[in-house]
Amino acid sequence: MSKFQFKIVGIIALVVMLGVLVGVSPVFADNGTESADADGRMPAAGQQIPWADFIGAPVIPSATNGLWVWSEDVSGQQVLHVRVGSDGSAHTFTGIIRTGGVSNFYDAVVVNGTGDDTVTSPRYNRVDFTLATTGGGEGVDVNWSGAWLVLDLQVDGVSNPAQIFYGAAGTAATGNPLGVRAGREGWLALPITMLDGPTAFERNIANGYYLYRTPNGVYHMRLTTTSTDTLVLYRGSIITEEGFFRAKRRFLGDPRDYVFLVRPKEVLFQFFTLGHLDGFDWIVGGGAKPDNMTFTLKMNGKLAAPNISLGSNPFGTVKAYTFRLVE
């Protein structure tokens, strides 16, 4: 065998080994953020804040002009809070808050606001707010799921870090924008037992993801389309946090479909679904290690939520682009 032939055989063997689940290699998203692990690249910020220093509610002093920001975990859901304080004179507080490509904000609301206070989401991973006040107390609450946040905050149109405070200690910032990396703790975390119970899935039911677990410990993803005339592209990734994937069964109804094992802990998948049934089954190996998994789910290139059903739970239970299921 020549050296050239030996190299070809070696490459083929490597492809077969990596493609345990299917023999078609994936095509990655244009923005390079196909999975949660690829979403860790945070833009440069004026000040990097440790996650531990950003969480927890502060005591906001009275008659103090400034912006207070922090995040808190509410039953696995990270909630970002913004509050303003005022010295009694009129001030306008504005902000642009961003997160990663497979992260998102949802359920944003103005707290104690008046008619000139607003919060908008021009993109799924961006929130803008304006709070005009004389007495303080207004704010914004927004749910988010992501690996990091960058907060560009201003008081009366000026970036003044001395008027920005963060975390439970109410620490004054030294730079702006603020950058905080939450890592795994920033993703929405739901109990994996939500996958148990009868699934609503059946062929040609509503478009979306149907995830469930059967009593034998096998995990299932099922996909279909309501219409036999409308194509839906399902695409995403699953990452195991402790164990590793073991394939059980796959349903590939289109030659472009794949379920690709990138590494023992990560699967990328793609299904072009048109009226038929697609999906795959797997178990998580690793002995006594928990089956914790991180899901990033897309439909037609956009976030799949709220079209995600977990076990017997209906659509709308999940609003996050990327989320964790944990024991």
NUNUNU-109353 format. One record per residue (C-alpha): chain; x, z, y. Coordinates in pm, 1 decimal. Each point is the difference from the previous one (the first is absolute). Layout:
- mol  u  w  v
- A  X  Z  Y
...
//
This chain:
- mol  u  w  v
- A  0.0  0.0  0.0
- A  140.2  -96.7  341.5
- A  33.7  244.5  290.3
- A  -280.5  -185.2  178.2
- A  -232.9  28.6  -299.0
- A  88.1  367.4  -38.1
- A  -96.2  67.1  363.8
- A  -332.0  -182.2  -43.2
- A  -81.7  203.0  -310.7
- A  90.4  319.6  185.6
- A  -225.6  -86.8  293.2
- A  -289.9  -80.7  -231.2
- A  47.5  329.6  -181.8
- A  -4.2  188.2  330.2
- A  -320.5  -171.6  113.0
- A  -167.3  80.8  -330.7
- A  109.5  363.1  24.0
- A  -128.1  42.2  356.0
- A  -317.3  -196.5  -58.2
- A  -123.7  221.9  -278.6
- A  -355.3  -24.0  120.4
- A  -10.4  -371.6  70.8
- A  242.9  -287.0  23.7
- A  -78.1  -125.3  351.9
- A  204.9  125.0  293.2
- A  -181.7  123.2  312.3
- A  -11.4  -155.5  344.3
- A  47.2  269.1  261.7
- A  -201.3  43.7  317.4
- A  125.3  -171.1  314.9
- A  43.3  332.4  180.9
- A  211.7  143.8  -281.3
- A  -230.8  296.8  -51.0
- A  -146.0  -61.7  -343.2
- A  13.5  364.6  -107.4
- A  29.4  353.8  133.3
- A  374.0  10.2  -67.6
- A  51.6  -304.0  225.1
- A  -182.7  171.4  286.7
- A  273.7  250.4  76.9
- A  168.4  -197.3  279.7
- A  -95.1  184.8  318.8
- A  78.3  -159.4  338.4
- A  246.5  164.2  234.4
- A  -141.5  285.0  208.0
- A  115.1  204.9  296.3
- A  -6.7  316.6  -210.8
- A  -16.0  48.6  -377.4
- A  -205.6  304.9  -95.9
- A  25.0  164.5  -343.5
- A  -332.7  -10.7  -182.4
- A  -0.8  378.6  -45.6
- A  18.4  42.0  379.0
- A  -292.2  -237.9  64.0
- A  -267.2  160.7  -219.0
- A  -225.0  289.9  95.5
- A  -219.9  74.7  301.5
- A  160.3  148.3  312.9
- A  -140.5  247.0  249.9
- A  -52.6  -206.6  315.4
- A  65.3  203.5  316.7
- A  -252.3  -13.5  280.2
- A  64.7  -173.3  331.6
- A  287.9  -200.2  -146.7
- A  21.9  -372.9  50.9
- A  101.5  -188.7  -315.2
- A  -72.3  -159.6  -336.7
- A  3.4  189.4  -330.6
- A  24.5  -189.1  -330.0
- A  10.7  114.9  -362.7
- A  -122.1  -88.1  -347.7
- A  -169.4  216.3  -260.7
- A  -93.7  -39.3  -364.7
- A  -374.4  35.0  -64.6
- A  -57.4  -12.2  -376.8
- A  263.1  -270.8  -45.5
- A  -97.5  -195.1  313.7
- A  245.4  -0.8  290.8
- A  -179.8  38.4  334.4
- A  191.7  -79.3  319.1
- A  -105.6  205.7  302.6
- A  61.7  -71.1  367.8
- A  -100.7  253.2  266.7
- A  56.0  3.7  374.8
- A  48.8  283.2  244.9
- A  -35.6  -10.6  375.9
- A  103.8  211.0  296.6
- A  -341.9  -56.0  158.8
- A  79.2  -328.6  172.0
- A  -99.4  -342.7  -126.4
- A  230.7  -161.8  -256.0
- A  -15.9  -292.7  -240.8
- A  163.0  22.0  -341.8
- A  60.9  -313.0  -205.7
- A  161.8  -78.6  -329.5
- A  76.9  -269.2  -254.9
- A  50.5  129.1  -354.4
- A  128.7  -221.0  -281.9
- A  65.1  29.7  -370.1
- A  129.9  -229.4  -276.6
- A  -113.5  -332.8  -142.0
- A  -187.5  142.1  -301.1
- A  -112.6  309.7  191.4
- A  -309.6  40.7  213.7
- A  -212.1  210.3  234.9
- A  -373.2  56.7  -43.4
- A  -290.5  211.3  128.4
- A  150.3  44.2  347.9
- A  -212.2  210.5  238.0
- A  26.6  140.3  351.6
- A  -31.2  380.1  9.7
- A  -165.6  178.5  297.1
- A  9.2  -328.6  185.4
- A  -179.5  -145.9  299.0
- A  -108.4  -354.8  71.4
- A  345.0  -113.7  111.6
- A  179.9  119.2  -316.7
- A  61.9  -262.1  -268.0
- A  169.7  -51.6  -334.0
- A  30.9  -345.4  -155.1
- A  175.2  -157.4  -296.0
- A  111.5  -354.6  90.0
- A  166.8  -21.3  -341.9
- A  -48.8  188.7  -322.3
- A  338.6  171.0  51.3
- A  -23.6  70.7  373.2
- A  -205.0  236.5  217.0
- A  -20.9  -7.2  382.7
- A  -157.7  273.4  210.5
- A  -73.5  86.7  362.5
- A  -104.3  351.2  103.1
- A  -83.7  70.9  365.0
- A  -39.1  368.0  88.9
- A  12.0  266.8  266.6
- A  -50.1  308.7  -216.3
- A  160.6  -102.3  -330.2
- A  -135.9  52.5  -349.5
- A  -70.0  -363.3  -83.9
- A  166.9  -165.1  -293.6
- A  -2.1  -240.4  -289.9
- A  -23.7  61.4  -373.9
- A  81.8  -278.8  -244.0
- A  48.3  -11.0  -374.8
- A  308.2  -185.3  -116.8
- A  189.1  -86.0  -315.3
- A  361.5  -107.3  37.7
- A  367.5  78.3  -39.1
- A  75.3  32.6  372.6
- A  -136.3  10.1  354.2
- A  137.5  -121.8  332.5
- A  -177.0  143.2  305.3
- A  53.2  -152.0  346.2
- A  -162.5  248.0  240.4
- A  -35.1  -0.8  378.5
- A  -137.2  228.0  271.3
- A  -129.2  -178.4  310.9
- A  177.1  -316.7  -110.1
- A  339.4  169.0  -30.8
- A  200.5  75.6  -312.5
- A  102.6  361.8  54.3
- A  112.4  175.2  -322.5
- A  -13.8  340.4  173.7
- A  -380.7  -36.4  6.3
- A  -28.2  -84.7  -370.9
- A  -22.2  279.2  -257.4
- A  -17.5  -21.2  -378.2
- A  -70.3  202.5  -311.6
- A  -108.7  357.9  -57.9
- A  273.9  134.3  226.8
- A  -105.3  -223.3  290.0
- A  360.4  -115.0  38.8
- A  75.8  -207.1  310.5
- A  122.6  -349.6  -78.0
- A  341.0  -123.5  109.1
- A  -72.7  -370.5  -39.6
- A  -282.5  -252.0  -13.7
- A  -135.1  -172.3  -208.0
- A  -11.9  269.3  -268.0
- A  76.3  -101.5  -356.5
- A  -94.3  211.3  -300.6
- A  56.2  -87.7  -364.7
- A  -252.5  160.3  -234.7
- A  110.3  -174.6  -318.2
- A  -225.0  58.6  -299.7
- A  -182.1  283.3  177.5
- A  -149.7  -245.6  247.8
- A  -201.9  -197.0  -255.1
- A  -360.1  91.9  -74.6
- A  8.7  212.2  -318.5
- A  -305.8  16.8  -226.7
- A  -41.4  178.1  -334.8
- A  66.2  -233.7  -290.6
- A  -307.8  143.4  -171.8
- A  -206.7  -219.1  233.3
- A  80.3  -281.6  -244.2
- A  -191.0  175.9  -276.4
- A  -365.9  -67.3  -64.9
- A  -193.8  -322.3  -57.1
- A  102.6  -297.1  210.2
- A  -254.7  -220.3  173.4
- A  201.7  -308.9  -88.5
- A  -162.6  -298.4  -161.9
- A  57.9  -370.6  27.2
- A  -110.8  -156.4  331.5
- A  -65.7  334.1  164.1
- A  107.5  49.8  364.4
- A  348.6  -122.7  94.8
- A  258.0  276.5  -11.8
- A  225.7  219.4  -210.3
- A  -138.0  209.8  -283.4
- A  247.2  262.3  -122.7
- A  -80.9  247.0  -275.0
- A  148.8  203.7  -284.0
- A  -143.7  28.4  -349.3
- A  21.2  318.8  -212.8
- A  292.8  -142.3  -199.4
- A  216.9  15.8  314.7
- A  0.7  -376.0  66.7
- A  -27.3  -116.8  361.7
- A  -202.8  -311.2  79.7
- A  -18.1  -239.8  294.6
- A  -289.9  -246.0  -3.7
- A  -68.9  -280.4  246.5
- A  -269.1  -263.1  31.0
- A  -194.6  -191.1  265.5
- A  -369.8  11.9  77.1
- A  -8.8  -376.5  53.2
- A  131.9  -259.5  -241.1
- A  67.5  -225.6  300.8
- A  217.9  229.1  215.5
- A  361.7  72.1  -91.6
- A  138.6  348.8  66.7
- A  373.7  71.7  -5.1
- A  76.3  350.6  -123.7
- A  354.7  111.4  54.1
- A  194.2  324.2  16.5
- A  226.4  250.8  -164.9
- A  -7.0  323.2  -196.8
- A  291.8  243.6  -2.8
- A  31.2  291.2  -239.6
- A  160.9  302.2  162.0
- A  124.0  183.3  -309.8
- A  -70.4  -200.5  -315.6
- A  28.3  -370.3  -84.1
- A  -235.3  -285.9  -85.9
- A  -99.1  -101.6  -348.0
- A  -219.7  -308.5  -21.9
- A  -306.0  -4.2  -222.7
- A  -198.8  -313.1  82.7
- A  -34.5  -261.2  272.6
- A  -267.8  -249.7  103.8
- A  142.7  -307.4  175.3
- A  -266.2  -259.2  72.6
- A  207.0  -227.0  225.6
- A  347.0  -147.7  -61.4
- A  117.5  151.5  329.3
- A  -88.1  354.1  -111.9
- A  275.4  244.7  -85.3
- A  66.2  364.6  -77.5
- A  371.8  45.1  56.3
- A  213.3  303.5  -79.9
- A  248.2  14.4  288.6
- A  155.5  316.5  -140.1
- A  -120.7  262.4  -249.2
- A  -186.1  180.2  279.2
- A  -151.2  -293.3  192.9
- A  -242.3  -280.6  -80.3
- A  -92.5  -289.0  229.7
- A  -314.9  -194.9  -80.1
- A  -188.6  -304.9  120.2
- A  -335.5  -137.3  -115.7
- A  -181.5  -310.8  120.7
- A  -353.1  93.2  -104.5
- A  -294.7  -239.6  1.7
- A  -299.9  136.6  -185.0
- A  196.3  113.1  -304.3
- A  147.1  336.0  -103.3
- A  359.1  90.9  90.6
- A  210.0  314.8  -19.1
- A  227.1  199.7  -226.3
- A  27.8  328.3  -192.1
- A  296.1  237.4  -12.5
- A  114.2  348.7  -81.4
- A  260.9  213.7  173.8
- A  281.9  117.0  -224.8
- A  238.2  283.9  61.2
- A  -110.5  288.3  -217.1
- A  -120.5  303.3  192.2
- A  63.6  -158.3  340.5
- A  -309.0  -50.0  219.9
- A  -163.3  -343.6  16.8
- A  15.0  -8.7  383.3
- A  -24.9  -356.5  133.0
- A  4.0  -175.4  338.7
- A  -229.1  -302.6  44.8
- A  21.4  -276.0  262.3
- A  -302.8  -228.6  -36.0
- A  -77.7  -324.8  182.0
- A  -284.7  -252.5  -0.3
- A  59.7  -344.6  148.4
- A  313.3  126.3  173.9
- A  -169.0  296.8  168.5
- A  -53.1  361.9  -95.7
- A  -251.3  27.0  -282.9
- A  -156.8  326.6  120.4
- A  -284.6  83.8  6.3
- A  -57.4  -232.5  -299.5
- A  163.5  239.8  -246.7
- A  -189.1  191.9  -267.6
- A  169.6  293.5  -174.2
- A  -170.3  89.9  -328.1
- A  -365.7  66.1  75.1
- A  65.0  29.7  376.6
- A  -149.5  -279.0  214.4
- A  167.7  -232.1  248.5
- A  100.1  180.0  319.4
- A  156.4  300.2  -170.1
- A  341.0  -144.5  91.4
- A  68.6  -134.9  349.2
- A  378.8  -5.6  -27.1
- A  212.8  -312.5  -46.9
- A  239.9  203.0  -216.3
- A  -98.2  321.7  -176.3
- A  116.1  238.5  -271.0
- A  -180.5  128.4  -307.8
- A  152.0  331.2  -104.6
- A  -38.5  264.0  -268.4
//
